[in-house]
Amino acid sequence: MLSVRVIPKSRVIDVVIIKSVKDGVVHDLYYYCFICSIRTVDPAICLCCQEEVVFLEEPLE
């Protein structure tokens, strides 16, 4: 599952939420910086501290 928003007056879409289904359970997919406690859908370095982010997949309740 993918949730996006369209940037007005452009051809750009912004990915907002990514989810997967594993063994019938919906999981939230995101990248996380443990230093700054920032969640993102972008695998790039942290926008705050410039350190690497970690990919996480957590089941939704």
PDB file of N, CA, C, O and CB in Angstrom:
ATOM      1  N   MET A   1       0.843  -1.167   0.000  1.00  0.00           N
ATOM      2  CA  MET A   1       0.000   0.000   0.000  1.00  0.00           C
ATOM      3  C   MET A   1       0.890   1.232   0.000  1.00  0.00           C
ATOM      4  O   MET A   1       1.918   1.280   0.675  1.00  0.00           O
ATOM      5  CB  MET A   1      -0.960  -0.003   1.210  1.00  0.00           C
ATOM      6  N   LEU A   2       0.483   2.198  -0.751  1.00  0.00           N
ATOM      7  CA  LEU A   2       1.265   3.408  -0.881  1.00  0.00           C
ATOM      8  C   LEU A   2       0.322   4.593  -0.848  1.00  0.00           C
ATOM      9  O   LEU A   2      -0.686   4.606  -1.554  1.00  0.00           O
ATOM     10  CB  LEU A   2       2.107   3.397  -2.178  1.00  0.00           C
ATOM     11  N   SER A   3       0.639   5.583  -0.040  1.00  0.00           N
ATOM     12  CA  SER A   3      -0.152   6.803   0.027  1.00  0.00           C
ATOM     13  C   SER A   3       0.737   7.957  -0.408  1.00  0.00           C
ATOM     14  O   SER A   3       1.837   8.142   0.114  1.00  0.00           O
ATOM     15  CB  SER A   3      -0.730   7.038   1.464  1.00  0.00           C
ATOM     16  N   VAL A   4       0.244   8.732  -1.374  1.00  0.00           N
ATOM     17  CA  VAL A   4       1.033   9.845  -1.896  1.00  0.00           C
ATOM     18  C   VAL A   4       0.188  11.108  -1.933  1.00  0.00           C
ATOM     19  O   VAL A   4      -1.036  11.056  -1.813  1.00  0.00           O
ATOM     20  CB  VAL A   4       1.577   9.520  -3.301  1.00  0.00           C
ATOM     21  N   ARG A   5       0.850  12.230  -2.100  1.00  0.00           N
ATOM     22  CA  ARG A   5       0.143  13.488  -2.339  1.00  0.00           C
ATOM     23  C   ARG A   5       0.805  14.146  -3.542  1.00  0.00           C
ATOM     24  O   ARG A   5       2.016  14.043  -3.739  1.00  0.00           O
ATOM     25  CB  ARG A   5       0.173  14.435  -1.068  1.00  0.00           C
ATOM     26  N   VAL A   6       0.006  14.808  -4.323  1.00  0.00           N
ATOM     27  CA  VAL A   6       0.502  15.492  -5.512  1.00  0.00           C
ATOM     28  C   VAL A   6       0.843  16.923  -5.145  1.00  0.00           C
ATOM     29  O   VAL A   6       0.048  17.623  -4.518  1.00  0.00           O
ATOM     30  CB  VAL A   6      -0.539  15.449  -6.663  1.00  0.00           C
ATOM     31  N   ILE A   7       2.028  17.348  -5.539  1.00  0.00           N
ATOM     32  CA  ILE A   7       2.447  18.726  -5.302  1.00  0.00           C
ATOM     33  C   ILE A   7       1.740  19.599  -6.346  1.00  0.00           C
ATOM     34  O   ILE A   7       1.913  19.381  -7.546  1.00  0.00           O
ATOM     35  CB  ILE A   7       4.026  18.880  -5.383  1.00  0.00           C
ATOM     36  N   PRO A   8       0.951  20.579  -5.906  1.00  0.00           N
ATOM     37  CA  PRO A   8       0.194  21.419  -6.839  1.00  0.00           C
ATOM     38  C   PRO A   8       1.084  22.091  -7.892  1.00  0.00           C
ATOM     39  O   PRO A   8       2.216  22.489  -7.615  1.00  0.00           O
ATOM     40  CB  PRO A   8      -0.568  22.482  -6.068  1.00  0.00           C
ATOM     41  N   LYS A   9       0.544  22.202  -9.091  1.00  0.00           N
ATOM     42  CA  LYS A   9       1.209  22.873 -10.207  1.00  0.00           C
ATOM     43  C   LYS A   9       2.565  22.267 -10.544  1.00  0.00           C
ATOM     44  O   LYS A   9       3.480  22.976 -10.964  1.00  0.00           O
ATOM     45  CB  LYS A   9       1.378  24.332  -9.893  1.00  0.00           C
ATOM     46  N   SER A  10       2.693  20.965 -10.360  1.00  0.00           N
ATOM     47  CA  SER A  10       3.941  20.290 -10.707  1.00  0.00           C
ATOM     48  C   SER A  10       3.629  18.862 -11.139  1.00  0.00           C
ATOM     49  O   SER A  10       2.479  18.424 -11.097  1.00  0.00           O
ATOM     50  CB  SER A  10       4.939  20.302  -9.509  1.00  0.00           C
ATOM     51  N   ARG A  11       4.637  18.167 -11.540  1.00  0.00           N
ATOM     52  CA  ARG A  11       4.500  16.748 -11.889  1.00  0.00           C
ATOM     53  C   ARG A  11       5.125  15.875 -10.805  1.00  0.00           C
ATOM     54  O   ARG A  11       5.539  14.746 -11.068  1.00  0.00           O
ATOM     55  CB  ARG A  11       5.159  16.455 -13.260  1.00  0.00           C
ATOM     56  N   VAL A  12       5.190  16.398  -9.602  1.00  0.00           N
ATOM     57  CA  VAL A  12       5.856  15.727  -8.503  1.00  0.00           C
ATOM     58  C   VAL A  12       4.825  15.109  -7.564  1.00  0.00           C
ATOM     59  O   VAL A  12       3.812  15.726  -7.236  1.00  0.00           O
ATOM     60  CB  VAL A  12       6.762  16.704  -7.743  1.00  0.00           C
ATOM     61  N   ILE A  13       5.108  13.865  -7.133  1.00  0.00           N
ATOM     62  CA  ILE A  13       4.304  13.259  -6.072  1.00  0.00           C
ATOM     63  C   ILE A  13       5.211  13.046  -4.870  1.00  0.00           C
ATOM     64  O   ILE A  13       6.405  12.784  -5.014  1.00  0.00           O
ATOM     65  CB  ILE A  13       3.650  11.908  -6.539  1.00  0.00           C
ATOM     66  N   ASP A  14       4.639  13.160  -3.704  1.00  0.00           N
ATOM     67  CA  ASP A  14       5.366  13.000  -2.449  1.00  0.00           C
ATOM     68  C   ASP A  14       4.824  11.760  -1.757  1.00  0.00           C
ATOM     69  O   ASP A  14       3.637  11.695  -1.435  1.00  0.00           O
ATOM     70  CB  ASP A  14       5.230  14.268  -1.534  1.00  0.00           C
ATOM     71  N   VAL A  15       5.689  10.772  -1.524  1.00  0.00           N
ATOM     72  CA  VAL A  15       5.276   9.558  -0.829  1.00  0.00           C
ATOM     73  C   VAL A  15       5.093   9.894   0.638  1.00  0.00           C
ATOM     74  O   VAL A  15       5.997  10.429   1.279  1.00  0.00           O
ATOM     75  CB  VAL A  15       6.314   8.407  -1.017  1.00  0.00           C
ATOM     76  N   VAL A  16       3.911   9.577   1.170  1.00  0.00           N
ATOM     77  CA  VAL A  16       3.579   9.936   2.547  1.00  0.00           C
ATOM     78  C   VAL A  16       3.624   8.716   3.464  1.00  0.00           C
ATOM     79  O   VAL A  16       4.201   8.773   4.550  1.00  0.00           O
ATOM     80  CB  VAL A  16       2.195  10.585   2.607  1.00  0.00           C
ATOM     81  N   ILE A  17       3.021   7.621   3.031  1.00  0.00           N
ATOM     82  CA  ILE A  17       2.928   6.418   3.864  1.00  0.00           C
ATOM     83  C   ILE A  17       3.165   5.186   2.990  1.00  0.00           C
ATOM     84  O   ILE A  17       2.637   5.093   1.882  1.00  0.00           O
ATOM     85  CB  ILE A  17       1.537   6.333   4.578  1.00  0.00           C
ATOM     86  N   ILE A  18       3.957   4.248   3.493  1.00  0.00           N
ATOM     87  CA  ILE A  18       4.168   2.980   2.813  1.00  0.00           C
ATOM     88  C   ILE A  18       3.830   1.867   3.802  1.00  0.00           C
ATOM     89  O   ILE A  18       4.303   1.867   4.939  1.00  0.00           O
ATOM     90  CB  ILE A  18       5.643   2.850   2.278  1.00  0.00           C
ATOM     91  N   LYS A  19       3.016   0.928   3.359  1.00  0.00           N
ATOM     92  CA  LYS A  19       2.630  -0.212   4.202  1.00  0.00           C
ATOM     93  C   LYS A  19       2.780  -1.499   3.403  1.00  0.00           C
ATOM     94  O   LYS A  19       2.724  -1.488   2.173  1.00  0.00           O
ATOM     95  CB  LYS A  19       1.168  -0.059   4.723  1.00  0.00           C
ATOM     96  N   SER A  20       2.970  -2.600   4.108  1.00  0.00           N
ATOM     97  CA  SER A  20       3.032  -3.910   3.476  1.00  0.00           C
ATOM     98  C   SER A  20       2.107  -4.858   4.235  1.00  0.00           C
ATOM     99  O   SER A  20       1.686  -4.580   5.358  1.00  0.00           O
ATOM    100  CB  SER A  20       4.496  -4.456   3.447  1.00  0.00           C
ATOM    101  N   VAL A  21       1.807  -5.969   3.598  1.00  0.00           N
ATOM    102  CA  VAL A  21       1.020  -7.010   4.255  1.00  0.00           C
ATOM    103  C   VAL A  21       1.878  -8.261   4.288  1.00  0.00           C
ATOM    104  O   VAL A  21       2.277  -8.775   3.243  1.00  0.00           O
ATOM    105  CB  VAL A  21      -0.349  -7.269   3.517  1.00  0.00           C
ATOM    106  N   LYS A  22       2.160  -8.750   5.487  1.00  0.00           N
ATOM    107  CA  LYS A  22       2.999  -9.928   5.678  1.00  0.00           C
ATOM    108  C   LYS A  22       2.244 -10.907   6.564  1.00  0.00           C
ATOM    109  O   LYS A  22       1.896 -10.589   7.701  1.00  0.00           O
ATOM    110  CB  LYS A  22       4.384  -9.552   6.304  1.00  0.00           C
ATOM    111  N   ASP A  23       1.997 -12.090   6.038  1.00  0.00           N
ATOM    112  CA  ASP A  23       1.240 -13.120   6.775  1.00  0.00           C
ATOM    113  C   ASP A  23      -0.108 -12.592   7.249  1.00  0.00           C
ATOM    114  O   ASP A  23      -0.558 -12.926   8.345  1.00  0.00           O
ATOM    115  CB  ASP A  23       2.050 -13.621   7.981  1.00  0.00           C
ATOM    116  N   GLY A  24      -0.755 -11.764   6.422  1.00  0.00           N
ATOM    117  CA  GLY A  24      -2.077 -11.241   6.740  1.00  0.00           C
ATOM    118  C   GLY A  24      -2.086 -10.073   7.713  1.00  0.00           C
ATOM    119  O   GLY A  24      -3.156  -9.593   8.088  1.00  0.00           O
ATOM    120  N   VAL A  25      -0.910  -9.605   8.129  1.00  0.00           N
ATOM    121  CA  VAL A  25      -0.809  -8.496   9.077  1.00  0.00           C
ATOM    122  C   VAL A  25      -0.239  -7.280   8.344  1.00  0.00           C
ATOM    123  O   VAL A  25       0.767  -7.391   7.643  1.00  0.00           O
ATOM    124  CB  VAL A  25       0.086  -8.881  10.309  1.00  0.00           C
ATOM    125  N   VAL A  26      -0.880  -6.124   8.507  1.00  0.00           N
ATOM    126  CA  VAL A  26      -0.401  -4.893   7.882  1.00  0.00           C
ATOM    127  C   VAL A  26       0.783  -4.354   8.688  1.00  0.00           C
ATOM    128  O   VAL A  26       0.739  -4.274   9.915  1.00  0.00           O
ATOM    129  CB  VAL A  26      -1.543  -3.828   7.791  1.00  0.00           C
ATOM    130  N   HIS A  27       1.834  -3.991   7.965  1.00  0.00           N
ATOM    131  CA  HIS A  27       3.049  -3.456   8.584  1.00  0.00           C
ATOM    132  C   HIS A  27       3.308  -2.041   8.084  1.00  0.00           C
ATOM    133  O   HIS A  27       3.049  -1.728   6.922  1.00  0.00           O
ATOM    134  CB  HIS A  27       4.266  -4.364   8.287  1.00  0.00           C
ATOM    135  N   ASP A  28       3.814  -1.202   8.956  1.00  0.00           N
ATOM    136  CA  ASP A  28       4.223   0.151   8.615  1.00  0.00           C
ATOM    137  C   ASP A  28       5.695   0.085   8.205  1.00  0.00           C
ATOM    138  O   ASP A  28       6.514  -0.469   8.938  1.00  0.00           O
ATOM    139  CB  ASP A  28       3.996   1.150   9.819  1.00  0.00           C
ATOM    140  N   LEU A  29       6.042   0.648   7.033  1.00  0.00           N
ATOM    141  CA  LEU A  29       7.417   0.648   6.538  1.00  0.00           C
ATOM    142  C   LEU A  29       7.949   2.072   6.576  1.00  0.00           C
ATOM    143  O   LEU A  29       7.295   2.993   6.086  1.00  0.00           O
ATOM    144  CB  LEU A  29       7.501   0.062   5.096  1.00  0.00           C
ATOM    145  N   TYR A  30       9.120   2.256   7.148  1.00  0.00           N
ATOM    146  CA  TYR A  30       9.705   3.596   7.214  1.00  0.00           C
ATOM    147  C   TYR A  30      11.185   3.515   7.549  1.00  0.00           C
ATOM    148  O   TYR A  30      11.698   2.466   7.939  1.00  0.00           O
ATOM    149  CB  TYR A  30       8.972   4.457   8.255  1.00  0.00           C
ATOM    150  N   TYR A  31      11.850   4.631   7.391  1.00  0.00           N
ATOM    151  CA  TYR A  31      13.249   4.775   7.781  1.00  0.00           C
ATOM    152  C   TYR A  31      13.268   5.625   9.038  1.00  0.00           C
ATOM    153  O   TYR A  31      12.455   6.536   9.197  1.00  0.00           O
ATOM    154  CB  TYR A  31      14.121   5.418   6.632  1.00  0.00           C
ATOM    155  N   TYR A  32      14.210   5.318   9.937  1.00  0.00           N
ATOM    156  CA  TYR A  32      14.220   5.975  11.242  1.00  0.00           C
ATOM    157  C   TYR A  32      15.632   6.366  11.640  1.00  0.00           C
ATOM    158  O   TYR A  32      16.578   5.597  11.469  1.00  0.00           O
ATOM    159  CB  TYR A  32      13.608   5.065  12.307  1.00  0.00           C
ATOM    160  N   CYS A  33      15.760   7.576  12.173  1.00  0.00           N
ATOM    161  CA  CYS A  33      17.029   8.029  12.744  1.00  0.00           C
ATOM    162  C   CYS A  33      16.926   7.881  14.260  1.00  0.00           C
ATOM    163  O   CYS A  33      16.118   8.552  14.903  1.00  0.00           O
ATOM    164  CB  CYS A  33      17.355   9.523  12.332  1.00  0.00           C
ATOM    165  N   PHE A  34      17.740   7.006  14.819  1.00  0.00           N
ATOM    166  CA  PHE A  34      17.705   6.783  16.263  1.00  0.00           C
ATOM    167  C   PHE A  34      18.348   7.928  17.038  1.00  0.00           C
ATOM    168  O   PHE A  34      18.106   8.069  18.237  1.00  0.00           O
ATOM    169  CB  PHE A  34      18.401   5.479  16.603  1.00  0.00           C
ATOM    170  N   ILE A  35      19.152   8.735  16.387  1.00  0.00           N
ATOM    171  CA  ILE A  35      19.778   9.873  17.054  1.00  0.00           C
ATOM    172  C   ILE A  35      18.760  10.999  17.244  1.00  0.00           C
ATOM    173  O   ILE A  35      18.650  11.568  18.330  1.00  0.00           O
ATOM    174  CB  ILE A  35      20.996  10.376  16.243  1.00  0.00           C
ATOM    175  N   CYS A  36      18.020  11.314  16.182  1.00  0.00           N
ATOM    176  CA  CYS A  36      17.089  12.447  16.206  1.00  0.00           C
ATOM    177  C   CYS A  36      15.632  12.038  16.420  1.00  0.00           C
ATOM    178  O   CYS A  36      14.767  12.897  16.591  1.00  0.00           O
ATOM    179  CB  CYS A  36      17.201  13.215  14.922  1.00  0.00           C
ATOM    180  N   SER A  37      15.355  10.735  16.411  1.00  0.00           N
ATOM    181  CA  SER A  37      13.993  10.203  16.544  1.00  0.00           C
ATOM    182  C   SER A  37      13.081  10.735  15.439  1.00  0.00           C
ATOM    183  O   SER A  37      11.951  11.150  15.696  1.00  0.00           O
ATOM    184  CB  SER A  37      13.411  10.561  17.921  1.00  0.00           C
ATOM    185  N   ILE A  38      13.588  10.716  14.209  1.00  0.00           N
ATOM    186  CA  ILE A  38      12.840  11.192  13.057  1.00  0.00           C
ATOM    187  C   ILE A  38      12.477  10.013  12.160  1.00  0.00           C
ATOM    188  O   ILE A  38      13.326   9.190  11.818  1.00  0.00           O
ATOM    189  CB  ILE A  38      13.650  12.248  12.273  1.00  0.00           C
ATOM    190  N   ARG A  39      11.177   9.947  11.778  1.00  0.00           N
ATOM    191  CA  ARG A  39      10.689   8.943  10.829  1.00  0.00           C
ATOM    192  C   ARG A  39      10.578   9.572   9.454  1.00  0.00           C
ATOM    193  O   ARG A  39      10.197  10.735   9.322  1.00  0.00           O
ATOM    194  CB  ARG A  39       9.319   8.361  11.278  1.00  0.00           C
ATOM    195  N   THR A  40      10.916   8.793   8.422  1.00  0.00           N
ATOM    196  CA  THR A  40      10.816   9.279   7.057  1.00  0.00           C
ATOM    197  C   THR A  40      10.572   8.108   6.118  1.00  0.00           C
ATOM    198  O   THR A  40      10.803   6.955   6.480  1.00  0.00           O
ATOM    199  CB  THR A  40      12.090  10.049   6.651  1.00  0.00           C
ATOM    200  N   VAL A  41      10.106   8.405   4.917  1.00  0.00           N
ATOM    201  CA  VAL A  41       9.957   7.361   3.898  1.00  0.00           C
ATOM    202  C   VAL A  41      11.119   7.430   2.910  1.00  0.00           C
ATOM    203  O   VAL A  41      11.155   6.685   1.931  1.00  0.00           O
ATOM    204  CB  VAL A  41       8.603   7.507   3.152  1.00  0.00           C
ATOM    205  N   ASP A  42      12.061   8.321   3.169  1.00  0.00           N
ATOM    206  CA  ASP A  42      13.211   8.531   2.297  1.00  0.00           C
ATOM    207  C   ASP A  42      14.430   7.790   2.851  1.00  0.00           C
ATOM    208  O   ASP A  42      14.788   7.982   4.013  1.00  0.00           O
ATOM    209  CB  ASP A  42      13.514  10.042   2.149  1.00  0.00           C
ATOM    210  N   PRO A  43      15.076   6.944   2.035  1.00  0.00           N
ATOM    211  CA  PRO A  43      16.237   6.195   2.526  1.00  0.00           C
ATOM    212  C   PRO A  43      17.521   7.015   2.599  1.00  0.00           C
ATOM    213  O   PRO A  43      18.579   6.472   2.915  1.00  0.00           O
ATOM    214  CB  PRO A  43      16.469   5.007   1.650  1.00  0.00           C
ATOM    215  N   ALA A  44      17.445   8.296   2.315  1.00  0.00           N
ATOM    216  CA  ALA A  44      18.637   9.150   2.358  1.00  0.00           C
ATOM    217  C   ALA A  44      19.095   9.368   3.800  1.00  0.00           C
ATOM    218  O   ALA A  44      18.460   8.884   4.738  1.00  0.00           O
ATOM    219  CB  ALA A  44      18.355  10.508   1.680  1.00  0.00           C
ATOM    220  N   ILE A  45      20.174  10.080   3.969  1.00  0.00           N
ATOM    221  CA  ILE A  45      20.670  10.376   5.311  1.00  0.00           C
ATOM    222  C   ILE A  45      19.677  11.263   6.060  1.00  0.00           C
ATOM    223  O   ILE A  45      18.825  11.906   5.446  1.00  0.00           O
ATOM    224  CB  ILE A  45      22.052  11.059   5.241  1.00  0.00           C
ATOM    225  N   CYS A  46      19.789  11.292   7.372  1.00  0.00           N
ATOM    226  CA  CYS A  46      18.906  12.107   8.212  1.00  0.00           C
ATOM    227  C   CYS A  46      19.058  13.584   7.856  1.00  0.00           C
ATOM    228  O   CYS A  46      20.173  14.088   7.721  1.00  0.00           O
ATOM    229  CB  CYS A  46      19.213  11.881   9.713  1.00  0.00           C
ATOM    230  N   LEU A  47      17.941  14.260   7.707  1.00  0.00           N
ATOM    231  CA  LEU A  47      17.969  15.685   7.371  1.00  0.00           C
ATOM    232  C   LEU A  47      18.507  16.540   8.514  1.00  0.00           C
ATOM    233  O   LEU A  47      18.958  17.664   8.290  1.00  0.00           O
ATOM    234  CB  LEU A  47      16.578  16.155   6.994  1.00  0.00           C
ATOM    235  N   CYS A  48      18.462  16.019   9.723  1.00  0.00           N
ATOM    236  CA  CYS A  48      18.897  16.787  10.888  1.00  0.00           C
ATOM    237  C   CYS A  48      20.398  16.587  11.174  1.00  0.00           C
ATOM    238  O   CYS A  48      21.172  17.543  11.138  1.00  0.00           O
ATOM    239  CB  CYS A  48      18.069  16.383  12.117  1.00  0.00           C
ATOM    240  N   CYS A  49      20.794  15.350  11.456  1.00  0.00           N
ATOM    241  CA  CYS A  49      22.173  15.090  11.895  1.00  0.00           C
ATOM    242  C   CYS A  49      23.087  14.561  10.790  1.00  0.00           C
ATOM    243  O   CYS A  49      24.294  14.434  10.995  1.00  0.00           O
ATOM    244  CB  CYS A  49      22.160  14.105  13.030  1.00  0.00           C
ATOM    245  N   GLN A  50      22.523  14.252   9.621  1.00  0.00           N
ATOM    246  CA  GLN A  50      23.283  13.750   8.470  1.00  0.00           C
ATOM    247  C   GLN A  50      23.830  12.333   8.659  1.00  0.00           C
ATOM    248  O   GLN A  50      24.712  11.907   7.913  1.00  0.00           O
ATOM    249  CB  GLN A  50      24.426  14.682   8.181  1.00  0.00           C
ATOM    250  N   GLU A  51      23.317  11.603   9.646  1.00  0.00           N
ATOM    251  CA  GLU A  51      23.715  10.201   9.839  1.00  0.00           C
ATOM    252  C   GLU A  51      22.789   9.297   9.033  1.00  0.00           C
ATOM    253  O   GLU A  51      21.750   9.739   8.541  1.00  0.00           O
ATOM    254  CB  GLU A  51      23.682   9.811  11.350  1.00  0.00           C
ATOM    255  N   GLU A  52      23.172   8.025   8.901  1.00  0.00           N
ATOM    256  CA  GLU A  52      22.353   7.070   8.168  1.00  0.00           C
ATOM    257  C   GLU A  52      21.070   6.754   8.929  1.00  0.00           C
ATOM    258  O   GLU A  52      21.044   6.761  10.160  1.00  0.00           O
ATOM    259  CB  GLU A  52      23.139   5.786   7.905  1.00  0.00           C
ATOM    260  N   VAL A  53      20.013   6.479   8.180  1.00  0.00           N
ATOM    261  CA  VAL A  53      18.752   6.057   8.771  1.00  0.00           C
ATOM    262  C   VAL A  53      18.627   4.546   8.626  1.00  0.00           C
ATOM    263  O   VAL A  53      19.289   3.945   7.781  1.00  0.00           O
ATOM    264  CB  VAL A  53      17.548   6.784   8.105  1.00  0.00           C
ATOM    265  N   VAL A  54      17.778   3.929   9.448  1.00  0.00           N
ATOM    266  CA  VAL A  54      17.610   2.482   9.462  1.00  0.00           C
ATOM    267  C   VAL A  54      16.203   2.152   8.962  1.00  0.00           C
ATOM    268  O   VAL A  54      15.232   2.798   9.356  1.00  0.00           O
ATOM    269  CB  VAL A  54      17.851   1.899  10.894  1.00  0.00           C
ATOM    270  N   PHE A  55      16.099   1.140   8.090  1.00  0.00           N
ATOM    271  CA  PHE A  55      14.798   0.712   7.591  1.00  0.00           C
ATOM    272  C   PHE A  55      14.119  -0.155   8.645  1.00  0.00           C
ATOM    273  O   PHE A  55      14.723  -1.084   9.179  1.00  0.00           O
ATOM    274  CB  PHE A  55      14.942  -0.059   6.251  1.00  0.00           C
ATOM    275  N   LEU A  56      12.838   0.162   8.945  1.00  0.00           N
ATOM    276  CA  LEU A  56      12.070  -0.600   9.923  1.00  0.00           C
ATOM    277  C   LEU A  56      10.745  -1.030   9.312  1.00  0.00           C
ATOM    278  O   LEU A  56      10.169  -0.322   8.486  1.00  0.00           O
ATOM    279  CB  LEU A  56      11.833   0.228  11.205  1.00  0.00           C
ATOM    280  N   GLU A  57      10.275  -2.185   9.723  1.00  0.00           N
ATOM    281  CA  GLU A  57       8.978  -2.731   9.311  1.00  0.00           C
ATOM    282  C   GLU A  57       8.290  -3.208  10.574  1.00  0.00           C
ATOM    283  O   GLU A  57       8.674  -4.227  11.147  1.00  0.00           O
ATOM    284  CB  GLU A  57       9.130  -3.903   8.253  1.00  0.00           C
ATOM    285  N   GLU A  58       7.271  -2.475  11.013  1.00  0.00           N
ATOM    286  CA  GLU A  58       6.594  -2.789  12.268  1.00  0.00           C
ATOM    287  C   GLU A  58       5.129  -3.121  12.025  1.00  0.00           C
ATOM    288  O   GLU A  58       4.452  -2.426  11.267  1.00  0.00           O
ATOM    289  CB  GLU A  58       6.715  -1.621  13.250  1.00  0.00           C
ATOM    290  N   PRO A  59       4.629  -4.189  12.668  1.00  0.00           N
ATOM    291  CA  PRO A  59       3.207  -4.515  12.512  1.00  0.00           C
ATOM    292  C   PRO A  59       2.330  -3.444  13.147  1.00  0.00           C
ATOM    293  O   PRO A  59       2.650  -2.911  14.209  1.00  0.00           O
ATOM    294  CB  PRO A  59       2.895  -5.886  13.134  1.00  0.00           C
ATOM    295  N   LEU A  60       1.209  -3.136  12.473  1.00  0.00           N
ATOM    296  CA  LEU A  60       0.251  -2.200  13.033  1.00  0.00           C
ATOM    297  C   LEU A  60      -0.642  -2.934  14.010  1.00  0.00           C
ATOM    298  O   LEU A  60      -0.885  -4.130  13.851  1.00  0.00           O
ATOM    299  CB  LEU A  60      -0.583  -1.527  11.925  1.00  0.00           C
ATOM    300  N   GLU A  61      -1.123  -2.248  14.996  1.00  0.00           N
ATOM    301  CA  GLU A  61      -1.977  -2.874  16.007  1.00  0.00           C
ATOM    302  C   GLU A  61      -3.386  -3.019  15.498  1.00  0.00           C
ATOM    303  O   GLU A  61      -4.251  -3.527  16.213  1.00  0.00           O
ATOM    304  CB  GLU A  61      -1.971  -2.068  17.297  1.00  0.00           C
TER     305      GLU A  61
END
